[in-house]
Amino acid sequence: MKFRTILFKYLHDTFIAWLLLGFVMFSHGVVFAQTVTNPGFESGTTGWTCDMEVNAASVYGGTGSDKVAEVDGHTNASSTADDRLLCQTITGFIVGAVYALEFDATRRASPSTPTTVSVTVSVAGALSAVVTRTGGWNMLRERLFFTATSTSHALRIKPDFTTSYGMLFDNFSVYVSSPLPIELVRFDAKPATNGVAIEWATASEHNNAGFEVQRSADLVVWESVSEVDGVGDGQLMNTYGTRDPSPLEGVSYYRLKQIDHDGTEAISEVRSVTYTPDRNTLLVWPNPASDQLTIRLDESDPSAQIFNALGQSMAIAQERIGSTVDLNIASLPAGSYCARTMGPQPKACWFIKQ
């Protein structure tokens, strides 16, 4: 009776432990693997596309009825239209996470097979690698790594030869090799007073050096807006915020580039912002400022001027660059100052010198 009681308690505690572990994994959104439909070809061509050839291993020089797929140049050496390929679209990736693609591969055991056969394995937008096999039937495990750039990727394996005898594949799997160094739970960009406000939050961080906020007018060319340090490592919620003081007029796009301490980078989803500047408001940045202040000028403004709290004009070196002017305020004592444009319709704004 005592043994049965101890055994029941052990099984109960083990079940609870696994249940709690499963809850922790789920609650943190951990993804260990992506699903490859029919990875071992036991259901024939189910889940795979392209013009495939699937048979028992014994058909190709192996043993047993376990099914494998052959990639080859088929019958017409002058055309790729009848090549035998492997294709499948796999979904559910986490953008920025590193994944491992594994499979078994061997040269077909036939005198007609080239001595050395190679194929190109590609994961669209993330990986392109050449895999080579020589010798007779010898299924070897291959492992390739890639960083997901989309939540969906197309896997494609094509021959680098033209003969109808080639390379055989079996037992595909895709799993997370290195998860994201941060768990990003929120990222927002929206118009605000004197610019665009960018805010984000992380639920956890690992080896996170920091972030670079980037802006684009066309989703092709990106420029840096600001850089923000990360906390490094932690499992608590962290919130971040910065501002684009000189946003583009009209529609523009913002994203985060997360930078790991080892130089690894990950890109967030994109946020679009429509910004309409207030023509009656003077834009100055940064505020507070310590060494340099930048002011946006209208076309009719020749320059700008700085006044202290008593209304006295400060002698400040300035340099105009396009529609902005940079003022060297390093020599000013700390305090509140007023920046004012000197055009026919002057505008003013208070700022703090640190």
C-alpha positions in Angstrom: 0.0 0.0 0.0 2.8 2.4 0.9 4.5 1.7 -2.5 1.3 2.4 -4.4 0.9 5.7 -2.5 4.4 6.7 -3.3 4.0 5.7 -7.0 0.7 7.7 -7.3 2.3 10.8 -5.7 5.2 10.5 -8.2 3.0 10.2 -11.2 0.8 13.0 -10.0 3.7 15.4 -9.4 5.3 14.5 -12.7 2.0 15.2 -14.5 1.6 18.6 -12.8 5.2 19.5 -13.6 4.7 18.8 -17.3 1.4 20.6 -17.2 3.0 23.7 -15.7 6.0 23.5 -18.1 3.5 23.3 -21.0 1.7 26.4 -19.7 4.9 28.3 -19.3 5.9 27.5 -22.9 2.5 28.5 -24.2 2.2 31.6 -22.1 5.5 32.9 -23.4 4.7 32.1 -27.1 7.7 29.8 -27.4 7.8 28.1 -30.8 10.1 25.0 -31.1 9.3 23.8 -34.6 7.5 24.5 -37.8 5.3 21.8 -39.4 6.5 20.2 -42.6 3.6 18.4 -44.2 4.4 14.8 -44.8 8.1 15.2 -44.1 8.9 11.5 -44.8 6.8 11.1 -47.9 4.9 8.1 -46.4 1.7 9.7 -47.7 3.2 10.0 -51.2 3.2 13.6 -52.5 0.7 14.9 -50.0 1.7 18.4 -48.9 4.4 18.8 -51.5 4.1 20.6 -54.8 6.2 20.6 -58.0 6.4 17.6 -60.3 7.6 15.0 -57.8 8.8 11.4 -57.9 8.2 9.3 -54.7 8.9 5.6 -54.3 10.0 3.1 -51.8 13.7 3.3 -50.9 14.3 -0.1 -52.5 13.4 1.3 -55.9 16.5 3.6 -55.8 19.0 1.2 -54.3 18.1 1.4 -50.7 16.3 -1.2 -48.6 12.8 -1.5 -47.3 9.5 0.1 -48.2 10.1 3.5 -46.5 9.3 6.1 -49.1 11.8 8.7 -50.3 11.7 11.4 -53.0 14.1 11.9 -55.8 15.3 15.2 -57.2 16.7 14.9 -60.7 16.9 16.3 -64.2 14.4 13.7 -65.5 14.5 12.8 -69.2 15.2 16.0 -71.2 18.7 17.3 -70.6 18.1 20.4 -72.6 15.1 21.5 -70.6 14.2 22.1 -66.9 10.5 21.9 -67.6 10.3 18.2 -66.6 12.8 18.3 -63.7 11.8 16.5 -60.5 11.8 19.1 -57.7 10.8 19.4 -54.0 8.6 22.3 -53.1 6.5 23.2 -50.0 5.4 26.5 -48.4 5.9 26.4 -44.6 4.1 29.0 -42.4 4.2 30.2 -38.8 7.8 31.5 -38.7 8.8 34.3 -36.2 10.5 37.0 -38.2 14.1 37.5 -37.0 14.4 34.1 -35.3 17.0 31.6 -36.5 15.8 28.2 -37.8 17.5 24.9 -38.6 16.3 23.0 -41.7 17.2 19.3 -41.5 16.8 16.4 -43.9 18.4 13.1 -44.9 20.0 12.9 -48.4 22.0 10.4 -50.4 23.2 9.8 -54.0 21.0 7.3 -55.8 22.7 3.9 -55.9 22.8 3.4 -59.7 25.6 3.3 -62.2 23.7 5.9 -64.3 23.9 8.4 -61.4 26.7 11.0 -61.7 29.6 10.2 -59.4 28.9 13.5 -57.6 25.4 15.1 -57.5 24.5 18.5 -56.1 21.3 20.3 -55.6 20.4 23.9 -54.6 18.3 24.1 -51.4 16.5 27.5 -51.1 14.2 29.0 -48.5 12.8 32.0 -50.4 14.3 35.3 -49.0 16.3 33.5 -46.3 18.6 30.7 -47.6 20.3 29.4 -50.7 22.8 26.5 -50.2 24.3 23.8 -52.3 24.2 20.2 -51.0 26.4 17.5 -52.5 26.5 13.7 -52.2 28.9 11.1 -53.6 29.3 7.3 -53.4 26.6 4.7 -53.0 23.5 4.6 -50.9 24.4 6.4 -47.6 21.6 8.6 -46.1 23.3 11.4 -44.3 21.6 14.1 -42.1 22.0 17.6 -43.4 21.5 20.7 -41.3 21.2 24.3 -42.7 20.5 27.5 -40.8 18.5 30.6 -41.9 16.9 33.7 -40.3 13.2 34.0 -41.0 12.4 37.2 -42.9 8.7 36.4 -43.2 6.0 34.4 -41.4 5.8 32.2 -44.5 8.7 30.8 -46.6 8.7 28.6 -49.7 11.2 25.6 -49.5 12.5 24.5 -52.9 15.1 21.9 -53.9 16.2 21.7 -57.5 18.9 19.7 -59.3 22.2 21.2 -60.4 22.6 18.4 -63.0 20.6 17.2 -66.1 20.5 13.4 -65.8 17.4 11.4 -64.7 19.3 9.8 -61.8 20.0 12.0 -58.9 19.7 12.7 -55.2 17.2 11.2 -52.7 15.6 12.9 -49.7 13.7 11.9 -46.6 12.6 13.0 -43.1 12.5 16.9 -43.3 12.2 19.0 -40.2 12.4 22.8 -39.4 12.9 24.0 -35.8 14.0 27.1 -33.9 17.7 27.2 -33.4 18.0 30.6 -31.8 14.8 32.5 -30.7 14.5 36.2 -31.0 16.7 38.1 -28.5 13.7 40.1 -27.6 10.0 39.5 -27.2 8.4 42.5 -28.8 4.8 43.0 -27.5 4.0 46.5 -28.9 5.4 48.9 -31.5 3.6 52.1 -32.4 4.4 55.2 -34.4 2.0 58.1 -34.6 1.9 61.9 -35.2 2.5 64.1 -32.2 3.3 67.6 -31.3 6.5 68.7 -33.1 7.1 65.3 -34.8 6.3 61.6 -34.8 6.2 59.7 -31.5 7.6 56.1 -31.6 6.9 53.8 -28.7 7.5 50.1 -28.1 7.6 47.5 -25.3 9.3 44.2 -24.7 8.2 41.3 -22.5 11.7 39.9 -22.2 15.2 40.5 -23.5 18.3 38.4 -24.0 21.7 39.8 -24.9 20.0 42.9 -26.4 22.4 45.8 -27.1 19.7 48.2 -28.3 17.5 49.5 -31.0 17.7 51.7 -34.1 14.5 53.4 -35.2 14.4 53.6 -39.0 12.3 55.7 -41.4 11.5 55.3 -45.1 9.5 57.1 -47.7 9.2 54.2 -50.1 9.8 51.0 -48.0 13.1 50.5 -50.0 15.6 53.0 -48.7 15.7 53.3 -44.8 17.5 55.9 -42.7 18.2 56.0 -39.0 16.1 58.3 -36.9 17.5 57.5 -33.5 19.3 54.9 -31.4 18.1 53.6 -28.0 20.0 51.3 -25.6 18.4 48.0 -24.6 18.4 46.6 -21.0 20.5 43.6 -22.1 18.9 40.7 -20.3 15.6 40.5 -18.4 12.2 38.9 -18.1 10.3 42.0 -17.1 8.3 44.4 -19.2 10.3 47.3 -20.6 8.9 50.3 -22.4 10.8 52.5 -24.8 10.1 55.8 -26.6 11.7 58.3 -28.9 10.6 61.0 -31.3 11.3 61.8 -34.9 11.6 65.6 -34.6 11.8 66.2 -38.4 9.4 63.7 -40.0 8.6 63.6 -43.7 5.5 65.3 -44.8 2.7 63.0 -45.9 3.0 59.2 -45.6 6.2 57.6 -44.3 7.1 54.3 -42.7 8.9 53.3 -39.4 10.5 50.1 -38.2 12.8 48.9 -35.4 16.1 47.3 -36.0 17.1 45.3 -32.9 20.8 44.8 -32.4 22.3 41.9 -30.3 25.6 42.2 -28.5 27.2 39.9 -31.0 26.1 42.1 -33.9 23.1 39.9 -34.9 20.2 42.1 -36.2 16.4 41.6 -36.4 13.8 43.8 -38.1 10.3 44.5 -36.7 7.1 44.9 -38.6 6.5 48.3 -40.3 4.2 51.0 -39.2 2.9 53.8 -41.5 2.4 57.4 -40.4 0.7 60.3 -42.2 2.2 63.5 -40.9 0.8 67.0 -41.6 3.0 69.7 -40.1 1.5 72.7 -38.3 2.7 75.6 -40.3 2.2 78.0 -37.3 4.5 75.9 -35.0 8.3 76.3 -34.9 10.0 72.9 -34.8 13.2 72.7 -32.7 15.1 69.6 -31.6 16.4 68.1 -29.4 14.5 69.6 -26.5 16.2 69.7 -23.9 19.4 70.3 -25.8 23.0 70.5 -24.6 25.4 71.3 -27.5 23.4 71.8 -30.7 19.9 72.9 -31.5 18.3 72.4 -34.9 15.5 74.6 -36.1 13.3 74.1 -39.1 13.0 77.3 -41.2 10.5 78.4 -43.8 11.8 79.4 -47.3 11.3 83.1 -46.3 13.3 82.7 -43.1 16.9 83.9 -43.5 18.1 82.8 -40.1 17.1 82.2 -36.4 17.9 83.9 -33.2 18.1 82.9 -29.5 16.9 85.0 -26.6 17.3 84.3 -22.9 14.5 84.6 -20.3 15.2 88.4 -20.0 14.6 88.9 -23.7 18.3 89.5 -24.4 19.7 88.2 -27.8 22.4 85.6 -27.5 25.4 85.6 -30.0 25.2 82.1 -31.4 27.1 80.5 -34.3 24.7 79.0 -36.8 24.8 77.1 -40.1 21.9 76.7 -42.4 21.5 73.3 -44.2 18.6 73.3 -46.6 15.4 73.9 -44.6 17.1 73.7 -41.2 19.6 75.7 -39.3 22.0 74.2 -36.7 22.9 76.5 -33.8 25.9 75.9 -31.5 24.5 76.5 -28.0 27.3 74.7 -26.0 28.5 78.0 -24.4 25.1 79.0 -23.2 24.4 78.7 -19.4 21.8 76.1 -18.5 18.2 77.5 -18.4 15.2 78.3 -20.5 15.6 80.1 -23.9 13.4 81.2 -26.7 14.2 80.3 -30.3 12.7 82.6 -33.0 12.9 82.8 -36.8 13.8 86.1 -38.4 11.6 86.0 -41.5 8.5 88.2 -42.4 6.3 85.8 -40.3 8.4 84.9 -37.3 7.6 81.9 -35.1 9.0 81.2 -31.7 9.4 78.2 -29.4 10.9 77.8 -25.8 13.5 75.2 -25.2 15.7 74.1 -22.3 19.5 74.3 -22.4 21.0 71.6 -20.2 
